[in-house]
Amino acid sequence: MKLYTTRMAPNPRRVAWVIAEKNIDTVEIVDVNLLAGEHRQPEYRNKFTFGHLPGLELDDGTCITETLAIARYLEALYPEPNLFGVDAREQAVIEMWTRRAEIYLANPMMMYVRMTHPALAALEAPQPEVGAYNKTGAEKFMKALDRHLAKSEYLTDRFSIADIVAAVGIDFGRLVKYRPPAEYTHLNRWLSACLSRPAAKAGL
């Protein structure tokens, strides 16, 4: 297998974190220069139609993008430690929190950074008002998440893919020197616990 990826970007970091959690050593890493537009070149787009990163190329030539699809594939091959749930109930709960984390937190945080960081103008023109709108939406969800984490160590009963998606989303804000509001004590406790895991450094 080959994983086409780029460092620092949040979606590639999710997959790198999963690989590190599972101690997978059978994936060849191919670096793609995102800011130079290598993901838009015909060589890459011929494999991965939309030019998305990361991209996983299997030994039979099958090419997969979308981080959760790649992570699910790796989970099927390397089921331990389990990140997606061991039975129907747990799988549903983890899926619920993963969707929430992606839609209401990770995606808005990514838009906030992309629309306000000068270096990312190579990808698209900065739109500070769009960035501010997304930051407000992300912090609204953080407030609700802080209440939830007052009674739960992780987003679900244990560490899972949902925590990876949420933690990577928030931590991407470091590029614009963003940290969650200090009053969200439970959220900050959870975030510190996630980022203290050895696998959290993967992809940086």
C-alpha positions as CSV (number, residue, x, y, z in Angstrom):
1,M,0.0,0.0,0.0
2,K,1.0,3.6,-0.7
3,L,-0.3,6.6,1.3
4,Y,0.0,9.9,-0.6
5,T,0.0,12.5,2.1
6,T,1.2,15.9,3.2
7,R,2.4,17.0,6.6
8,M,0.4,19.4,8.9
9,A,-2.8,19.2,7.0
10,P,-5.7,17.9,9.2
11,N,-7.1,15.2,6.9
12,P,-3.8,13.5,6.3
13,R,-3.0,13.9,10.0
14,R,-6.1,11.9,10.9
15,V,-4.9,8.9,8.9
16,A,-1.4,9.2,10.1
17,W,-2.7,9.2,13.7
18,V,-4.7,6.0,13.0
19,I,-1.7,4.3,11.5
20,A,0.4,5.3,14.5
21,E,-2.2,4.1,17.0
22,K,-2.3,0.7,15.2
23,N,1.5,0.5,14.8
24,I,1.1,-0.2,11.1
25,D,4.5,-0.5,9.3
26,T,3.4,-1.8,5.9
27,V,2.3,1.5,4.4
28,E,4.7,3.3,2.0
29,I,4.5,7.1,2.5
30,V,4.6,9.3,-0.5
31,D,4.9,13.0,0.2
32,V,2.8,15.4,-1.9
33,N,3.5,19.1,-1.8
34,L,0.1,20.6,-1.3
35,L,1.1,24.3,-1.5
36,A,2.9,23.6,-4.7
37,G,-0.2,22.1,-6.2
38,E,1.2,18.6,-6.8
39,H,-2.3,17.2,-5.9
40,R,-3.7,19.0,-8.9
41,Q,-1.3,17.5,-11.4
42,P,-2.5,14.9,-13.9
43,E,-0.2,12.2,-12.4
44,Y,-2.0,12.5,-9.1
45,R,-5.5,13.1,-10.4
46,N,-5.3,10.1,-12.7
47,K,-5.2,8.0,-9.5
48,F,-7.4,10.1,-7.3
49,T,-10.1,11.8,-9.4
50,F,-10.7,14.9,-7.3
51,G,-7.1,15.5,-6.2
52,H,-8.0,15.0,-2.5
53,L,-5.4,14.2,0.1
54,P,-4.7,11.8,1.6
55,G,-5.0,9.1,-0.9
56,L,-4.4,5.4,-0.4
57,E,-3.3,3.2,-3.3
58,L,-3.7,-0.5,-2.7
59,D,-1.5,-3.2,-4.2
60,D,-4.2,-4.1,-6.8
61,G,-4.3,-0.5,-8.0
62,T,-7.5,0.5,-6.1
63,C,-7.3,4.1,-5.0
64,I,-9.2,5.4,-2.0
65,T,-9.6,9.0,-0.7
66,E,-11.7,10.4,2.2
67,T,-10.1,10.0,5.6
68,L,-12.8,7.9,7.3
69,A,-12.9,5.5,4.3
70,I,-9.2,5.0,4.5
71,A,-9.3,4.6,8.3
72,R,-12.1,2.0,8.1
73,Y,-10.1,0.1,5.5
74,L,-7.1,0.0,7.8
75,E,-9.3,-1.0,10.8
76,A,-10.5,-4.0,8.8
77,L,-7.0,-5.1,8.1
78,Y,-5.6,-4.2,11.5
79,P,-8.5,-4.4,14.0
80,E,-6.5,-3.7,17.1
81,P,-6.6,-1.4,18.9
82,N,-10.2,-0.9,17.9
83,L,-11.2,2.6,16.9
84,F,-14.6,2.2,15.3
85,G,-16.5,0.0,17.8
86,V,-16.7,-3.7,18.6
87,D,-20.5,-4.2,18.5
88,A,-23.6,-2.7,16.9
89,R,-24.3,-0.3,19.8
90,E,-20.7,1.0,20.1
91,Q,-20.3,1.3,16.4
92,A,-23.4,3.4,16.2
93,V,-22.4,5.7,19.1
94,I,-18.9,6.2,17.7
95,E,-20.3,6.9,14.3
96,M,-22.7,9.5,15.8
97,W,-19.9,11.3,17.6
98,T,-17.6,11.1,14.6
99,R,-20.2,12.7,12.4
100,R,-20.8,15.4,14.9
101,A,-17.1,16.1,15.4
102,E,-16.6,16.3,11.6
103,I,-19.6,18.5,10.7
104,Y,-19.8,20.8,13.6
105,L,-16.2,21.1,14.7
106,A,-13.4,19.8,12.4
107,N,-14.9,21.2,9.1
108,P,-15.6,24.7,10.6
109,M,-12.1,24.8,12.2
110,M,-10.5,23.9,8.9
111,M,-12.4,26.6,7.1
112,Y,-11.5,29.1,9.8
113,V,-7.8,28.4,9.3
114,R,-7.9,28.2,5.5
115,M,-9.8,31.5,5.2
116,T,-7.5,33.4,7.5
117,H,-4.0,32.1,7.2
118,P,-1.9,34.1,4.6
119,A,0.2,31.1,3.5
120,L,-2.9,29.2,2.5
121,A,-3.8,31.8,-0.1
122,A,-2.0,29.5,-2.5
123,L,-5.0,27.2,-2.2
124,E,-7.8,29.8,-2.2
125,A,-8.3,33.5,-1.7
126,P,-8.5,34.5,2.0
127,Q,-12.0,35.4,3.2
128,P,-11.8,36.6,6.8
129,E,-15.5,37.0,7.2
130,V,-16.1,33.4,6.2
131,G,-13.3,32.4,8.6
132,A,-14.9,34.3,11.5
133,Y,-18.3,32.8,10.8
134,N,-16.8,29.2,10.9
135,K,-14.9,30.0,14.1
136,T,-18.1,31.1,15.8
137,G,-19.8,27.9,14.8
138,A,-17.0,25.7,16.0
139,E,-16.9,27.4,19.4
140,K,-20.6,27.0,19.8
141,F,-20.2,23.3,19.4
142,M,-17.1,23.4,21.7
143,K,-19.4,24.8,24.4
144,A,-21.8,22.0,24.1
145,L,-18.9,19.5,24.0
146,D,-17.5,21.0,27.2
147,R,-20.8,20.1,28.9
148,H,-20.7,16.6,27.5
149,L,-17.0,16.1,28.6
150,A,-17.9,17.1,32.1
151,K,-19.2,13.6,32.5
152,S,-17.2,11.6,30.0
153,E,-13.4,11.1,29.6
154,Y,-13.7,10.9,25.9
155,L,-16.4,11.6,23.3
156,T,-17.7,8.1,23.8
157,D,-17.0,5.5,26.5
158,R,-13.3,5.2,25.4
159,F,-10.8,6.7,23.0
160,S,-12.0,6.3,19.4
161,I,-11.8,7.7,15.8
162,A,-14.3,10.4,17.0
163,D,-11.7,11.8,19.4
164,I,-9.1,11.8,16.6
165,V,-11.3,13.7,14.2
166,A,-12.3,16.3,16.9
167,A,-8.8,16.7,18.3
168,V,-7.1,17.1,14.9
169,G,-9.8,19.6,14.0
170,I,-9.2,21.8,17.0
171,D,-5.4,21.5,16.9
172,F,-5.3,22.7,13.3
173,G,-6.0,26.1,14.8
174,R,-2.4,26.2,16.0
175,L,-1.5,27.5,12.5
176,V,-3.3,30.8,13.4
177,K,-2.3,30.6,17.1
178,Y,-5.8,29.5,18.1
179,R,-6.6,27.6,21.3
180,P,-10.1,26.9,22.7
181,P,-11.5,29.3,25.3
182,A,-9.9,28.7,28.7
183,E,-13.3,28.5,30.4
184,Y,-14.0,25.3,28.5
185,T,-12.1,23.3,31.2
186,H,-13.5,19.9,30.4
187,L,-12.8,20.3,26.7
188,N,-9.3,21.5,27.3
189,R,-8.6,18.6,29.7
190,W,-9.9,16.1,27.0
191,L,-7.8,17.9,24.3
192,S,-4.6,17.7,26.4
193,A,-5.2,14.0,27.0
194,C,-5.7,13.3,23.3
195,L,-2.7,15.3,22.2
196,S,-0.5,13.7,24.9
197,R,-0.9,10.3,23.2
198,P,2.3,9.3,21.3
199,A,0.3,8.7,18.1
200,A,-0.9,12.3,18.1
201,K,2.5,13.5,16.8
202,A,2.1,11.5,13.6
203,G,1.6,13.6,10.6
204,L,3.1,16.8,12.0
